[in-house]
Every structure is written in C-alpha cells, then in structure tokens.
Amino acid sequence: MTIGLHRRALRWTGLAALLLLLLSALVVFVAVDREPHFLRAQALQPEVIVEASRSLRRLDPRMEPNERAAQTGPVVLGASAADALAHDLALRLLRGSGARLTFGEGDVRAGLSVPLAALVQGRGLPAGVWLNLQATVQARDTGLPRLTSVQVGGWRLPVPAGLLHRVVAWRLGEQRAQQLYAAAQAVEQVALSPQGLRVTLLPQASRAQQWRHRLLSGVDAQALQAHHAHLVDSLQRPGLPSQGDLPLTAVLGPQLAFAQHQATDGSPGAAVLGAGITGRGLTAAHSRRLSQEYRLALLALSLWAVGVEPSSLVPELQWASLPKPRRYVALRGRIDHALHFLLSALLAMGSEPALADALGLYKELADVGDRKGSGFSFDDLAADKAGVALGEMAWHRPQQLASRLALMTDDVFIMPAVEGLPSGLSAAQFEARFGQVDSPAYRAMLAEVERRVAAVPLLR
C-alpha cells in the first residue's frame, strides 16, 4: 500500500515538473520577439560620458574615503547621460543587447532588448530571437527607488519581493551584489524627473560609516588582520629598496604567497608552495579557500596603497602599526598604475570583469573633461585590464595563479609596457583622433592594449 502511494506521488511529481517545463517553454515562446525594441547604434560621445562619469565617480569604489567624504551636494545625472550610460552597460555586460531609459515625474521606464542566444549560449536557437523587457521604477521618499512593474514581450508579470536583487545577483554574483547594495545605503534619496535623476547622499559621517560596511562586506576582519600583520612585516624585511617607491611585485608577491600559506596551513591534501602546486592539485574546497585568501591579501595591500588605516574600519581590533615614514607602491615606476591595478583586481574578484572594465573606461573618460583629471589615457586602461586579469585568475583559477607565482619577481611580469599608448588626451584631442567610443580607431587601440595585457607572462 505504502509503495503504491509512493509510486503515485512520484508520477504526480513527474507530471507536475513536465507541465511546469512545458508552461515555461510556452511563456518563452510567446514572450520572444523577432525584432529588438530597444537596440540602437552605440553613439557614446565623449562629452556625454564625461557628464555621467563626473557624477558617478563620486560613487566609484576606487575613490579614497577622504576624497569621497570631501564631496558635498547631490549627485545630478541628466536624462540623456543616464540613458547613454545604461545602453553602454547593456552592451558591455550583455553582449549585443540594448537599453533605453525614459524619465518621467517620479518614475523611470527602462527597456532592455537581449538576444535570447546570449542568455543560453545559443544552443539550437536561430538568429534574430529577442527578449524585450520593460520595467517601471518609482522614486520613494527615502532610499532607493522601487521596482513596480515588469513586462516581458506582451506579458505583464507580477513583481516578487527582492526580484531586482536576484537579477543583479544572477548577473554579477551574490558577493558583488551585496557590495553594491551596501554602497547604495549611502544614498538618502533618489529624485526622478524628466530632466534625469538627483541623488542626495547621507551626511558625511554616515557616508564614512557606509564606506566601512561596503568595503568590508563579507570580509572576516580577523583574517584580514593576519594579512595586514604580514604586510607590516613584509615592509620591514631586508632586501627591499631603502629609498623611493616600492615596486608592486616586491610587496604583492609575498602577500599572495602568504595567502597560499593561510589557505593550506593545517589542512590535508596538496600543499601550495611559492613555486607552484605539488601533489594532486587543490580540492574544490581548498580552491575556494585560496580564492578568499587571495582577496584578503589584495584588500590588505590596497588599503595600505591608498592610505586607509584598517583601524579606522575595524577599531575594535588591534592592528599592527605600519612603518614610518609611509612608503608608496608603484607599478613599472607609476604610482597611479599600481592603484589602478590593485583596485581593478579587487573589483574583478567575485564580480563581473566587464563591470570592472567599464568603471575603468568611465574613469578615463571623466578625466577627459575634468580639470583635475589627467585626460584619457590608454596606459591607465592597460593597468586596469591587467588588474582585472589578475583578479579574475585569483578568484576563478587560483591554482593557476599559485603555479605562476614564482614569476612575480619583477613588475614586467604583471604589467605590459605602455610606450606608444596615447595618454593624457583632452576632450578635443580624443574626439579628433578617435571620434567616439567604439569607433574603429578606438577599437583598434583597445585591441592593442588587450594584446599587450594578454602577452604578459603571468597573465597569459
């Protein structure tokens, strides 16, 4: 009797699963379109991105806390700049996609056209099949706007609680999504109007506290304390240059080697050595642990490089004192390249490398029109992309990085030469030479940057 009930239950479960599968296929079939509704030619003029980047750079994770705190007043982003930025991000994060933002009084309607093949790697799908999604976001009195409606093709769908977070987490990864939402807690209000959006930030003290929460989101502070203590010892070891800036590999190599030690110390299985991997390789658990330790090593090093004392982030712990006077770290002789490299590597760890690439690009385009900026520099983009490559390897292929760590004896092994790459271009110079972002001339220069990064021994 009991066996019969179990068999009937299994049959009903199987039928229910089959019906659900058929219903999902029917929804997708009805929802797809033959034409994209929101796809358009990319026409990112430098001045549009400059406007967007001037506003958004105040929320850029690579801005130092003291620089961020010095900013006052709301962040204003015009409707045309926000629309161009959304479209560019769609192209970069969802290849071949397009987006459009239409601002109203108190709300914004977002449209997204995604080639279905891009979502399922094109398995058996004909070309020219699109998902056209529309969503409406409404402003609230405080905090971030809320998602109020979603439409796929001609189907209007209910909006479950937390849908936007789940979509962001699916595309960027849960850890990166948590960091982005922690950063968003610094926002007091977002006002929406036909002219664009106006973001009011919390007072300076509250923003500083939110910076701490965002930076250390998901981080074991005591584990970070061990990496910081090792960095302090490393900065005082014999053999380091006694004067001038420190080469990045002189401190990065020992930090990553310490991460390998922390990941396997006291654990059974293969040992990770400075010269590479021995034994049968890493188990999945060891690989995850090594990725996490690599991230802690990069975080400790990045905090020191930008001049942030960890005691200001976690005052309840005792932190080793950094040696005085403060030393600076440089990558192939450039302090700014070391910062680009380290912070881009952190962004890429556990996140979407295309997002880190986009932030690097927007930072450079902001420098084109910023009097305090250095202009658009392809050599800075090379440092960004090299950092992204290292961060992606450390997070997704830690065993490969461990096996190559013996190469980290000189900066040339982690950063390509930048001779011949245009640097410090003003808006007029950029437009005269490249026209707009994604022009053939720009793509050719970007391909040269990527070719140089791909040829770097440790990153290839």
Secondary structure, 3 states (H helix, E strand, C coil): CHHHHHHHHHHHHHHHHHHHHHHHHHHHHHHEECCCCCCCCCCECHHHHHHHHHHHHHHCCCCCHHHHHHCCCCEEEEHHHHHHHHHHHHHHHCCCCEEEEEECCCEEEEEEEEEHHHHCCCCCCCCCCEEEEEEEEECCCCECCEEEEEEECCEEECCCCCHHHHHHHHHHCHHHHHHHHHHHCCEEEEEEECCEEEEEECCHHHHHHHHHHHHCCCCCHHHHHHHHHHHHHHCCCCCCCCCCCEEHHHHHHHHHHHHHHHHHCCCCCCCEECCEECCCCCCHHHHHHHHHHHHHHHHHHHHHHHCCCHHHHCCCCCCCCCCCCCCCEEECCEHHHHHHHHHHHHHHCCCCHHHHHHHHHHHHHHHHHCCCCCCECHHHHHHHHHHHHHHHHHHHCHHHHHHHHHHCCCHHHCCCCCCCCCCCECHHHHHHHHCCECCHHHHHHHHHHHHHHHCCCCCC
